[in-house]
Amino acid sequence: GKELDGEPTVTVRAVNSRKNQMCFDWGPGRLLVSNEPPSNKKEMCSCPFIYIIRKDVDRIDERLTGKIQKSQLVRVSKNYRSVIRACMEECTSVFAAKDPANGRQFSSQVSILSAMELIWNLCEILFIEVAPAGPLLLHLLDWVRLHVCEVDSLSADVLGSENPSKHDSFWNLVTILVLQGRLDEARQMLSKEADASPASAGICRIMGDLMRTMPILSPGNTQTLTELELKWQHWHEECERYLQDSTFATSPHLESLLKIMLGDEAALLEQKELLSNWYHFLVTRLLYSNPTVKPIDLHYYAQSSLDLFLGGESSPEPLDNILLAAFEFDIHQVIKECSIALSNWWFVAHLTDLLDHCKLLQSHNLYFGSNMREFLLLEYASGLFAHPSLWQLGVDYFDYCPELGRVSLELHIERIPLNTEQKALKVLRVCEQRQMTEQVRSICKILAMKAVRNNRLGSALSWSIRAKDAAFATLVSDRFLRDYCERGCFSDLDLIDNLGPAMMLSDRLTFLGKYREFHRMYGEKRFADAASLLLSLMTSRIAPRSFWMTLLTDALPLLEQKQVIFSAEQTYELMRCLEDLTSRRPVHGESDTEQLQDDDIETTKVEMLRLSLARNLARAIIREGSLEGS
Amino acid sequence: MEEIYAKFVSQKISKTRWRPLPPGSLQTAETFATGSWDNEENYISLWSIGDFGNLDSDGGFEGDHQLLCDIRHHGDVMDLQFFDQERIVAASSTGCVTVFLHHPNNQTLSVNQQWTTAHYHTGPGSPSYSSAPCTGVVCNNPEIVTVGEDGRINLFRADHKEAVRTIDNADSSTLHAVTFLRTPEILTVNSIGQLKIWDFRQQGNEPSQILSLTGDRVPLHCVDRHPNQQHVVATGGQDGMLSIWDVRQGTMPVSLLKAHEAEMWEVHFHPSNPEHLFTCSEDGSLWHWDASTDVPEKSSLFHQGGRSSTFLSHSISNQANVHQSVISSWLSTDPAKDRIEITSLLPSRSLSVNSLDVLGPCLVCGTDAEAIYVTRHLFS
């Protein structure tokens, strides 16, 4: 894929990572983590990439008919995010333990996951939670606090030292706490400073009071937005007064804190390093200049924040564009940018699906008429089929694509490599459950052909029965019969003797079974039964014409028996069959000498038969005549 | 039945087997082996469910199973059996049969012995050599019997390089599973619905007995012998049907029980409580069949969330007259008196449950959803 340098927050090239074991147990859905091998997707993955597959979410949502509550969707969204976070944690622990040499690779892996969670979280706030003015800022604050987390390690450092307020990073810590709106903690820090240097205790107290009295919207609060605005305005003016009076002139640190709390852009920009990115800058700016910002006004602030923060020194990263699009509530743009930037269909497919459930996506008609959600799910599912073991999941995804899912499944499922019968059975079961009879037939045919090539005639027959493929059953039977003609005996008697009702699948198969039965009867010396069976095989036309000569030859020993077995009527029938056969002999394209030889053998056989039949007829007539007479 | 633990292991599990306990031991099962399939790299793994007491890094606790060691396996693991305490025999889709040895001191597995061309369509000597998957393996120290898609039966002995006995073309279809009856006799099931008994004392290549259903030739996938009554055998078929056979009585099954909605992959009699039988299937369920003639009140213990419980009568396909001192409930012919209680053990339907094993109060099973389920309280 396209590789962009700069901050490694979103690397476009997929990273190489070893397969590791991820084990966790989650509530509503089944979660799987695995490798994706080199996929055949255009410019996407060229290397293995760890990603997460979520199974049951779509299913759960589909089952909730009618109104899907916003709270449920938010819960689902949070689940997705937990998955991403758990993946990040596992990545970190496993890679650190097993393969420190791959440090760079795994850290970009983790940063990709972190970016994914960042984007998803913002989408959740803006599109799913749909926070209104007031709570919106609180959510955004949480969002920033979650993703800029150097604070905690810094805090541990400073507090752990003997003299926290004398620590090098003390003021950095206080500043960043203020930037993140964590004013209570900032106050606690200041009280330590007040204790340590009594000279500044006074102004520390004043600053502490200012921090304490800043009006914020708390979840249980019943005040209206207007009330909050009013109170905040008052507080803001108080801060202004302190600035004008140069109250904090003796302490540059405190003065700069004051300016931050007044939302002074220059002061904020001085803290670029602590802010570390433009969206932190944005949220802090909003916190201290317009806490009751409305969602629709977000994008003004977003764009200007980005511009101010970058200051013309660098250009926006793909991640920045995605976040901007989100602030502009341009969902399609978000999805489009994500598709390009992340070589990972999982993310866009699932995010789009979730947003679709929020009824946020208009039917964005692509040229083949499917909507965007389905398009992305199809792409994702196709990717799963490219993986050796994830095809079963791919099936589930195709099931949830109403327009093209079935067709796609039909195409993909026939191309799954089947190296064992057990796998073939699973694939067939998938097809049968969806009434994909064509695919069942074609898969069974391939398996049956393979079995015939390997001389596993029983298996071949078993596949023909499964597919109810009469034509193939005929083919297998012909094989058996050919073997019999060549060798003079049946192979695989265990199969032919025990065909059972499967015999009815094809005429040829029935013939095979019956023919074998004839041999059995002959072996048991049940000559009369054997004789009538043999005759019926020919007269009922169930025997292939090519086999009639063999059948008639089989009749010879019966005709030559001491007692008369074939009745006159039966003998007439046999004669009729013989004439029928000899009058329409096919012409072979053989050389003259061979033809003559064959003719010789044929003629001899026919002559013998005619003789036997005539003799038998004579004896039968006499016998029947004398029986009637007496 | 409570407390079934699931663990997702990022490989599709084809086989799970408890390590056997030393004879006379009073411990409960602690270690099990799994084999995977369908991945680019498949593994044989050993897991432990010993008591850990404290929380581990996963936040898992007492019931959670931990990986002890694993080793790469070429091809899908088609079947797995413990040969003894330390050795595991694995059947591969490449037609190879491997004996793995477990070294408990440094927790590793190594290859102890291998028969690489145990199963094939065209032999190793010919230029168009093609291997065939080995589908089933059964052990009875020191003997190992294997069967495969090539319709071949092999009798190996541990530490013997060549097969002791091979029956080529024992079957014209695929042999799916094999079990020992009485020691020199084995029983195989195939994909045209036949059971065949083979006696290794006889020289020929013919089975000594063939049994089958009269109906459709539904392929049979699994077989297990009753632990105490060596003539009673249970089979599972492609249509999910469970059949109980008495091999001394005619050629037909004694009972046919409509069970799963798709292929039944494994059937197991409980080794110490043979009134209990377990089956697992492609339809994603695992069933516990309880034929013990206890009081009916027992049913109330099973009506707890997420499980279904039904009563089912035997359906008898023939009137077998059984004269024996100990009548197995499975063979009993009185439908009114004998009811089998069936419980579904997994909390929710998932992808196929490919394998299960029971030992004492412990059950382990593996699924295509890349999960291993363990419970240590089967009969609570």
Interface residues (C-beta under 8 A of the other chain):
Chain A: K19 Q21 M22 C23 F24 D25 R30 L31 L32 V33 S34 P37 K55 S93 P388 S389 Q392 N419 T420 E421 Q422 K423 L425 K426 R429 N454 N455 R456 L457 G458 S459 L461 S462 I465 S491 D492 D494 L495 N498 L499 G500 P501 A502
Chain B: Y5 A6 K7 F8 V9 S10 Q11 K12 W37 D38 N39 E40 E41 S57 D58 L67 D76 M78 S93 H121 T122 S130 A132 P133 T135 E149 D150 G151 D171 S172 S173 T174 N190 S191 I192 G193 Q194 K196 P207 I210 S212 L213 T214 G215 D216 R217 P219 Q238 A262 E263 E282 S350 L351 S352 D368 A369 E370 A371
